[in-house]
């Protein structure tokens, strides 16, 4: 079956399921443009996946509606010394199968999340020792101080050691796996919902966990998730009442949804930065007509591509003013000195001159990898870039595909099989260090998790040295200056092309009250639904 027919069948099956099974007041039906490929919480470091799995799995910490770090499976923590963090675990918590949650599960999860095949390795550095003090106390021993150690642990979900061993899923399921593991089709978390059934590409049904240890603010008893790739079908399902929530609402349909009697669009700023990257590692690009060398290793070529892209036109025509052009690889809300940076102006003539100076007066040809169901108007953004680069003689062969295939190809487990790509990134720590380390740091697969999400292999050792200082600096003013220095180096290298921060656009039934978070995690345990 072709990809197109497969997606059509999945959408049709999901839509039929919606129409034949009327929802109760405590059943919420949700549709997203993308799929939930795997239930293994370490397969894919992607916010939509984190949101889905956050209903069934939990971390030691969580984030509230304002993104403040709060206790979850850990009741409290302290740093008895600068290089030791001690977490006191919550007692009386049980996994969905009845197994008790203890320190053994934390130690196991710390090992598993750092294993080969995990796409979450940067959540915990390989040189951090995790030590069980007793059944409800765990120490994390660091080689050097790290004031933000736990900032991204809300989506480092803790797994049941006994369950994983019994079901032969001690190792994580790679995103590029062609055969599903038990953990990719089943879950055993501690969260407020369980998964009753999971049909990848068709439907996933969540049920309220009657034995949940905590208090749930919402009133939902059931969540039915259906992936609907078609924008028109997804919007129609919301307006007809077949679904209660969709994400995202296509930009062109926002006014239509807002003017409907039974739905509205929740809009707000998002912290994700959409950007473009280059393969700067290989001596010859995988997908180009240039043989024997890599044009992207030349800083003039990268600068030319940057200056050839008219970000204001993308904002106006593609994003319909629902984006904020960015000069940095991070949202301005997350870096105090972001206003000190200015995005270079659109300059196609200057870009053409740079290409000529680099030895490509007639341009060249290269393939661009792009998801078509992950970000707002992602494929349309890529199409716009194709046209803009054509003006300077560069022929882009656009490969736009569903996120499951896209991520399997371009991420680490896929072997970073890309030459030129579009990606979005929300720093899990809500801090610049995550961007400097995960996205812009030199890839070092053998020794550390640095650069795990650096698909193109940009590398500057001076940049990395500053990043290491950022991690241990506790003085905010000094730390911000170090971050500024790092971004200045990255910009001088034309390391990436930051495009914009997109706006959130969730379509929500007027029967549903759903808080919106700027990290775009749709969390339904806060939702309430009325008749």
C-alpha positions as CSV (number, residue, x, y, z in Angstrom):
1,X,0.0,0.0,0.0
2,X,1.3,3.4,-0.9
3,X,1.9,6.1,1.8
4,X,-0.9,8.2,0.4
5,X,-3.4,5.4,0.4
6,X,-2.3,4.3,3.9
7,X,-2.8,7.8,5.3
8,X,-6.2,8.0,3.5
9,X,-7.3,4.7,5.0
10,X,-6.2,5.7,8.4
11,X,-8.1,9.0,8.2
12,X,-11.2,7.3,6.8
13,X,-11.2,4.6,9.5
14,X,-10.8,7.2,12.2
15,X,-13.5,9.5,10.8
16,X,-15.9,6.6,10.5
17,X,-15.1,5.6,14.1
18,X,-16.0,9.1,15.2
19,X,-19.4,9.1,13.5
20,X,-20.6,5.6,14.7
21,X,-19.6,6.0,18.3
22,X,-21.3,9.0,20.0
23,X,-19.3,10.6,22.8
24,X,-20.5,11.0,26.3
25,X,-20.0,14.3,28.2
26,X,-16.8,12.8,29.7
27,X,-15.3,11.5,26.5
28,X,-13.1,13.9,24.6
29,X,-12.3,13.2,21.0
30,X,-9.0,14.7,19.8
31,X,-7.5,14.9,16.3
32,X,-4.0,15.9,15.3
33,X,-2.3,16.1,11.9
34,X,0.4,13.7,13.0
35,X,0.3,10.1,14.4
36,X,1.4,8.6,17.6
37,X,4.0,6.1,16.2
38,X,5.2,4.5,19.4
39,X,4.2,4.2,23.1
40,X,7.8,3.7,24.1
41,X,8.6,7.0,25.9
42,X,12.2,7.0,24.7
43,X,11.6,6.5,21.0
44,X,11.0,10.0,19.9
45,X,11.9,13.4,21.5
46,X,9.0,15.3,20.1
47,X,6.4,17.4,21.9
48,X,3.3,15.9,20.5
49,X,4.5,12.4,21.4
50,X,5.5,13.7,24.9
51,X,2.0,15.2,25.3
52,X,0.3,11.9,24.4
53,X,2.5,9.8,26.6
54,X,2.3,12.4,29.4
55,X,-1.2,11.1,30.1
56,X,0.0,7.6,31.0
57,X,3.7,8.1,32.0
58,X,5.2,10.6,34.5
59,X,8.6,12.0,35.4
60,X,10.2,12.8,38.7
61,X,9.1,16.3,38.0
62,X,6.3,18.0,36.1
63,X,5.4,21.4,34.8
64,X,2.3,23.3,35.7
65,X,0.2,25.4,33.3
66,X,2.7,28.3,33.5
67,X,5.6,25.8,32.9
68,X,6.9,26.1,36.4
69,X,8.7,22.9,37.7
70,X,6.7,21.1,40.3
71,X,7.0,17.7,42.1
72,X,5.6,14.6,40.4
73,X,7.0,11.1,41.2
74,X,9.6,12.9,43.3
75,X,8.0,14.7,46.3
76,X,11.0,16.8,46.9
77,X,14.7,17.2,46.1
78,X,17.8,19.0,47.3
79,X,21.5,19.4,46.6
80,X,23.5,18.4,49.7
81,X,26.6,19.3,47.8
82,X,27.1,21.1,44.4
83,X,27.7,17.8,42.5
84,X,25.0,15.7,44.3
85,X,21.3,15.9,43.8
86,X,19.0,13.9,46.1
87,X,15.5,13.0,45.1
88,X,12.9,11.8,47.6
89,X,10.4,9.6,45.8
90,X,6.6,9.5,46.4
91,X,5.4,6.5,48.3
92,X,2.3,4.5,47.6
93,X,2.5,5.0,43.8
94,X,1.7,2.0,41.6
95,X,2.2,1.4,37.9
96,X,-0.9,0.6,35.9
97,X,-0.3,-3.2,36.3
98,X,-0.1,-2.9,40.1
99,X,3.7,-3.0,40.5
100,X,4.9,-0.6,43.1
101,X,7.1,2.4,42.1
102,X,10.5,2.4,43.8
103,X,14.0,3.7,43.4
104,X,14.8,0.6,41.3
105,X,12.6,1.9,38.6
106,X,14.4,5.3,38.6
107,X,17.8,3.7,38.3
108,X,16.6,1.4,35.6
109,X,15.0,4.3,33.6
110,X,18.2,6.3,34.0
111,X,20.1,3.5,32.4
112,X,17.5,2.9,29.7
113,X,17.1,6.5,28.6
114,X,20.9,6.7,27.9
115,X,21.1,3.4,25.9
116,X,21.6,3.1,22.2
117,X,18.3,3.5,20.4
118,X,16.9,6.2,22.8
119,X,16.1,9.6,21.3
120,X,16.1,11.0,24.8
121,X,19.7,10.6,25.7
122,X,20.3,14.3,26.5
123,X,17.9,14.1,29.4
124,X,20.7,12.6,31.5
125,X,24.4,12.9,30.7
126,X,26.3,9.6,30.5
127,X,28.8,10.6,33.2
128,X,26.1,11.1,35.8
129,X,26.0,8.3,38.4
130,X,22.5,7.3,39.6
131,X,22.6,5.6,43.0
132,X,19.8,4.0,45.0
133,X,20.1,5.2,48.6
134,X,17.0,3.3,49.8
135,X,13.7,2.3,48.2
136,X,12.5,5.9,48.1
137,X,15.6,7.9,47.8
138,X,17.9,8.3,44.7
139,X,21.1,10.3,44.4
140,X,22.4,11.8,41.1
141,X,26.2,12.3,41.3
142,X,27.6,14.7,38.8
143,X,31.2,15.3,37.7
144,X,30.6,19.0,37.9
145,X,27.8,21.3,39.1
146,X,24.7,21.6,37.0
147,X,22.0,24.0,38.3
148,X,19.5,22.9,35.6
149,X,19.9,19.1,35.9
150,X,16.2,18.5,36.3
151,X,14.8,21.2,34.0
152,X,13.8,18.7,31.3
153,X,12.8,15.8,33.5
154,X,9.0,16.4,33.2
155,X,9.2,14.4,29.9
156,X,11.8,11.9,31.1
157,X,9.1,9.4,31.9
158,X,9.9,6.7,34.5
159,X,9.3,3.1,33.4
160,X,8.6,-0.1,35.4
161,X,11.9,-2.2,35.6
162,X,10.1,-5.4,36.3
163,X,7.6,-4.9,33.5
164,X,10.3,-4.0,31.0
165,X,12.4,-7.1,31.9
166,X,9.3,-9.4,31.7
167,X,8.4,-8.1,28.3
168,X,11.9,-8.0,26.8
169,X,12.0,-4.2,26.4
170,X,15.0,-3.4,28.6
171,X,16.4,-1.6,25.5
172,X,14.6,1.4,24.0
173,X,12.8,1.1,20.7
174,X,14.7,3.1,18.0
175,X,12.7,5.6,16.0
176,X,13.9,3.8,12.8
177,X,12.8,0.4,14.0
178,X,10.8,-1.5,11.4
179,X,9.4,-4.0,13.8
180,X,7.4,-2.7,16.8
181,X,8.5,-3.8,20.3
182,X,6.2,-4.7,23.2
183,X,6.8,-1.2,24.7
184,X,5.9,0.5,21.4
185,X,2.5,-1.1,21.4
186,X,1.8,-1.2,25.2
187,X,2.2,1.0,28.2
188,X,2.7,0.6,31.9
189,X,3.0,4.1,33.5
190,X,1.9,5.7,36.7
191,X,-0.2,8.5,35.1
192,X,-3.9,9.6,35.4
193,X,-4.8,7.6,32.2
194,X,-4.2,4.2,30.9
195,X,-4.3,3.2,27.2
196,X,-7.1,0.8,26.5
197,X,-6.2,0.3,22.8
198,X,-3.6,1.5,20.4
199,X,-3.8,1.2,16.6
200,X,-1.0,3.2,15.1
201,X,-2.3,5.4,12.3
202,X,-5.9,4.8,13.3
203,X,-6.9,5.4,16.8
204,X,-5.7,5.4,20.4
205,X,-8.1,5.2,23.4
206,X,-7.1,6.5,26.8
207,X,-9.2,5.6,29.9
208,X,-9.1,7.4,33.3
209,X,-6.9,5.5,35.8
210,X,-9.2,4.6,38.8
211,X,-6.1,3.9,41.0
212,X,-4.2,7.1,40.2
213,X,-2.2,8.4,43.2
214,X,-2.8,12.1,42.5
215,X,-5.7,14.5,42.0
216,X,-7.0,15.2,38.5
217,X,-8.4,18.7,37.8
218,X,-10.4,17.7,34.8
219,X,-13.5,15.5,34.5
220,X,-12.6,13.3,31.5
221,X,-13.1,9.6,31.7
222,X,-12.0,8.8,28.2
223,X,-9.8,10.4,25.5
224,X,-10.1,9.1,21.9
225,X,-7.2,10.2,19.7
226,X,-7.5,10.0,15.9
227,X,-4.8,11.2,13.5
228,X,-6.4,13.1,10.7
229,X,-3.7,14.3,8.2
230,X,-6.1,16.2,5.9
231,X,-6.5,19.8,7.1
232,X,-10.0,20.0,5.5
233,X,-11.2,16.8,7.1
234,X,-9.8,17.8,10.5
235,X,-11.5,21.2,10.5
236,X,-14.8,19.6,9.3
237,X,-14.7,17.1,12.1
238,X,-14.4,19.9,14.6
239,X,-17.1,22.1,13.1
240,X,-19.5,19.1,12.9
241,X,-18.9,18.2,16.5
242,X,-17.4,14.8,15.6
243,X,-14.2,15.8,17.5
244,X,-13.8,18.2,20.4
245,X,-10.2,19.4,19.9
246,X,-8.0,19.6,16.9
247,X,-4.3,20.7,16.7
248,X,-3.3,22.6,14.7
249,X,-6.0,24.6,13.1
250,X,-4.7,25.5,9.6
251,X,-4.0,29.3,9.5
252,X,-6.4,29.8,6.6
253,X,-9.2,28.3,8.6
254,X,-8.8,30.2,11.9
255,X,-11.5,32.9,11.1
256,X,-13.9,30.2,9.9
257,X,-13.5,28.2,13.1
258,X,-13.8,31.4,15.3
259,X,-17.0,32.4,13.5
260,X,-18.7,29.0,14.0
261,X,-21.3,28.6,16.8
262,X,-19.8,25.6,18.5
263,X,-16.0,26.0,18.3
264,X,-13.2,28.5,18.8
265,X,-9.5,28.8,18.2
266,X,-7.2,29.1,21.2
267,X,-4.2,31.2,20.1
268,X,-1.0,32.2,21.8
269,X,2.7,32.5,21.5
270,X,4.7,29.3,21.2
271,X,8.3,28.7,22.3
272,X,9.2,26.5,19.4
273,X,11.7,27.8,16.9
274,X,11.4,26.7,13.3
275,X,14.8,26.6,11.5
276,X,16.7,25.2,8.6
277,X,20.0,23.2,8.8
278,X,22.7,22.0,6.6
279,X,24.9,18.9,6.4
280,X,28.3,20.4,7.4
281,X,30.0,17.0,8.2
282,X,30.3,14.9,5.1
283,X,33.0,15.5,2.5
284,X,30.3,14.9,-0.1
285,X,26.6,15.5,0.3
286,X,24.3,12.5,0.1
287,X,21.7,14.2,-2.0
288,X,23.3,16.7,-4.4
289,X,24.7,17.0,-7.9
290,X,28.0,18.3,-6.6
291,X,30.4,15.4,-6.4
292,X,33.7,15.2,-4.4
293,X,32.9,18.1,-2.1
294,X,30.3,19.6,0.2
295,X,29.2,23.1,-0.6
296,X,27.8,23.6,2.9
297,X,31.2,23.4,4.4
298,X,31.8,26.8,2.9
299,X,30.5,29.6,5.2
300,X,29.8,31.7,2.1
301,X,27.3,29.2,0.8
302,X,25.5,29.0,4.2
303,X,25.4,32.8,4.4
304,X,24.0,32.9,0.8
305,X,21.2,30.5,1.7
306,X,20.3,32.6,4.8
307,X,20.2,35.9,2.9
308,X,18.2,34.4,0.0
309,X,15.2,33.6,2.3
310,X,12.6,36.3,2.6
311,X,11.4,35.7,6.1
312,X,8.9,38.6,6.0
313,X,7.3,37.2,2.9
314,X,7.0,33.8,4.7
315,X,5.4,35.6,7.7
316,X,2.9,37.5,5.5
317,X,2.0,34.9,2.8
318,X,2.6,31.5,4.4
319,X,2.0,32.2,8.1
320,X,-0.5,35.0,7.6
321,X,1.1,37.1,10.2
322,X,1.0,34.3,12.8
323,X,4.7,34.0,13.2
324,X,7.6,36.0,14.8
325,X,10.8,36.1,12.7
326,X,13.8,35.1,14.7
327,X,17.5,36.1,14.8
328,X,18.3,33.3,17.2
329,X,17.7,29.6,17.6
330,X,15.6,30.3,20.7
331,X,12.4,32.2,21.4
332,X,13.0,35.7,22.8
333,X,10.9,34.8,25.9
334,X,13.6,32.3,26.9
335,X,16.7,34.5,26.6
336,X,17.0,37.9,28.4
337,X,19.5,39.4,25.9
338,X,17.7,38.3,22.7
339,X,16.9,41.9,21.8
340,X,20.6,42.6,21.3
341,X,20.5,40.4,18.1
342,X,19.1,41.5,14.7
343,X,18.2,39.2,11.9
344,X,20.3,39.9,8.7
345,X,18.2,41.5,5.9
346,X,16.9,39.6,2.9
347,X,19.5,40.2,0.2
348,X,19.2,37.9,-2.9
349,X,21.7,39.9,-4.9
350,X,24.3,39.6,-2.1
351,X,23.4,35.9,-1.8
352,X,24.1,35.3,-5.5
353,X,27.4,37.1,-5.2
354,X,28.4,34.9,-2.3
355,X,27.6,31.8,-4.3
356,X,29.7,33.0,-7.2
357,X,32.6,33.7,-4.8
358,X,32.3,30.2,-3.4
359,X,32.6,28.7,-6.8
360,X,29.0,28.1,-7.6
361,X,28.0,30.9,-10.1
362,X,25.3,28.7,-11.5
363,X,24.1,27.4,-8.2
364,X,23.8,23.7,-7.5
365,X,21.1,21.0,-6.7
366,X,20.3,19.5,-3.3
367,X,17.4,17.7,-1.7
368,X,15.6,19.2,1.2
369,X,13.9,17.0,3.9
370,X,10.8,18.4,5.4
371,X,7.9,17.1,7.5
372,X,4.4,17.7,6.2
373,X,2.4,17.0,9.3
374,X,4.5,18.3,12.2
375,X,4.5,22.1,12.3
376,X,2.1,24.8,11.2
377,X,2.3,25.0,7.4
378,X,5.6,23.1,7.4
379,X,5.4,21.9,3.8
380,X,4.2,25.3,2.6
381,X,7.3,26.9,4.3
382,X,9.5,24.5,2.6
383,X,7.8,25.2,-0.8
384,X,8.4,28.9,-0.2
385,X,12.1,28.3,0.5
386,X,12.4,26.2,-2.7
387,X,11.1,29.2,-4.7
388,X,13.4,31.7,-3.0
389,X,16.5,29.6,-3.4
390,X,15.6,29.1,-7.1
391,X,16.1,32.9,-7.5
392,X,19.8,32.5,-6.8
393,X,20.2,29.4,-9.0
394,X,19.8,26.7,-6.4
395,X,17.5,23.8,-7.4
396,X,15.9,22.2,-4.3
397,X,14.4,18.8,-4.7
398,X,11.8,18.8,-1.9
399,X,11.1,15.6,0.0
400,X,8.1,16.3,2.2
401,X,6.8,13.4,4.1
402,X,4.9,12.4,7.3
403,X,6.8,12.9,10.5
404,X,7.2,9.2,11.2
405,X,9.2,8.6,8.0
406,X,10.9,12.0,8.3
407,X,12.2,11.5,11.8
408,X,13.2,7.9,11.1
409,X,15.4,9.2,8.3
410,X,17.0,12.3,9.7
411,X,17.5,11.5,13.4
412,X,20.5,9.7,14.9
413,X,19.1,6.2,14.6
414,X,18.4,6.9,11.0
415,X,22.1,7.8,10.5
416,X,21.4,11.6,10.0
417,X,20.5,10.9,6.4
418,X,19.9,14.4,5.3
419,X,21.7,17.2,3.4
420,X,19.4,20.1,4.0
421,X,16.3,20.1,6.3
422,X,13.6,21.9,8.2
423,X,13.1,21.2,11.9
424,X,11.4,22.8,14.9
425,X,12.8,22.8,18.5
426,X,11.4,23.8,21.9
427,X,14.2,23.6,24.5
428,X,13.0,21.1,27.0
429,X,14.8,22.9,29.8
430,X,13.2,26.3,28.8
431,X,16.8,27.4,28.7
432,X,19.5,28.3,26.1
433,X,21.8,25.5,27.3
434,X,19.5,22.9,25.7
435,X,19.8,24.6,22.3
436,X,23.6,25.2,22.6
437,X,24.2,21.6,23.6
438,X,21.6,19.5,21.8
439,X,21.1,21.4,18.5
440,X,24.4,23.4,18.1
441,X,27.0,21.3,19.9
442,X,29.5,19.2,18.1
443,X,28.3,15.6,17.7
444,X,30.2,13.2,19.8
445,X,28.4,9.9,19.6
446,X,31.1,7.9,21.3
447,X,31.7,10.0,24.4
448,X,28.6,12.1,25.2
449,X,25.1,13.0,24.1
450,X,26.2,16.4,22.9
451,X,24.8,17.3,19.5
452,X,22.3,14.4,19.5
453,X,19.7,16.6,17.6
454,X,22.4,18.3,15.5
455,X,21.3,16.7,12.3
456,X,23.8,18.6,10.1
457,X,26.8,18.2,12.3
458,X,27.7,21.9,12.8
459,X,30.8,22.0,15.0
460,X,32.8,24.8,16.7
461,X,35.0,23.8,19.6
462,X,35.2,27.3,21.0
463,X,31.4,27.3,21.0
464,X,31.3,24.0,22.9
465,X,33.8,25.4,25.5
466,X,31.5,28.3,26.2
467,X,28.5,26.0,26.4
468,X,30.2,24.0,29.1
469,X,30.8,27.2,31.1
470,X,27.1,28.1,30.7
471,X,26.1,24.8,32.3
472,X,28.0,25.4,35.6
473,X,27.7,29.2,35.9
474,X,25.2,30.1,38.6
475,X,25.5,33.9,38.3
476,X,22.6,34.9,36.0
477,X,24.3,38.0,34.5
478,X,27.5,36.2,33.8
479,X,25.6,33.2,32.4
480,X,23.6,35.4,30.0
481,X,26.9,37.0,28.7
482,X,28.3,33.5,28.1
483,X,25.1,32.5,26.2
484,X,25.3,35.7,24.2
485,X,28.9,34.9,23.2
486,X,27.9,31.4,22.1
487,X,25.0,32.7,19.9
488,X,27.4,35.3,18.4
489,X,29.8,32.6,17.3
490,X,26.9,30.5,15.9
491,X,25.6,33.5,13.9
492,X,29.1,34.4,12.6
493,X,29.4,30.8,11.4
494,X,26.0,31.0,9.7
495,X,25.5,27.7,11.5
496,X,21.7,27.5,11.0
497,X,18.9,29.6,9.5
498,X,16.4,30.4,12.2
499,X,13.1,31.2,10.7
500,X,10.5,32.1,13.3
501,X,8.4,31.1,16.3
502,X,5.0,30.1,15.1
503,X,1.7,30.8,17.0
504,X,-0.3,28.2,18.7
505,X,-3.7,27.5,17.1
506,X,-5.8,24.8,18.8
507,X,-9.4,24.3,17.7
508,X,-11.6,23.6,20.7
509,X,-15.3,22.9,21.2
510,X,-17.1,25.5,23.3
511,X,-18.1,22.6,25.5
512,X,-14.5,22.1,26.5
513,X,-12.3,24.1,28.9
514,X,-8.7,23.4,28.0
515,X,-5.6,25.4,29.4
516,X,-3.0,26.2,26.8
517,X,0.7,25.9,27.5
518,X,3.4,27.8,25.4
519,X,5.3,24.5,24.9
520,X,2.4,23.2,22.8
521,X,1.9,20.1,25.0
522,X,-1.9,19.4,24.9
523,X,-2.5,18.0,28.4
524,X,-6.1,16.7,28.8
525,X,-5.9,15.8,32.5
526,X,-6.6,19.6,33.1
527,X,-9.6,19.6,30.6
528,X,-13.2,19.7,31.5
529,X,-16.1,19.0,29.2
530,X,-19.8,19.8,29.7
531,X,-23.0,18.8,27.9
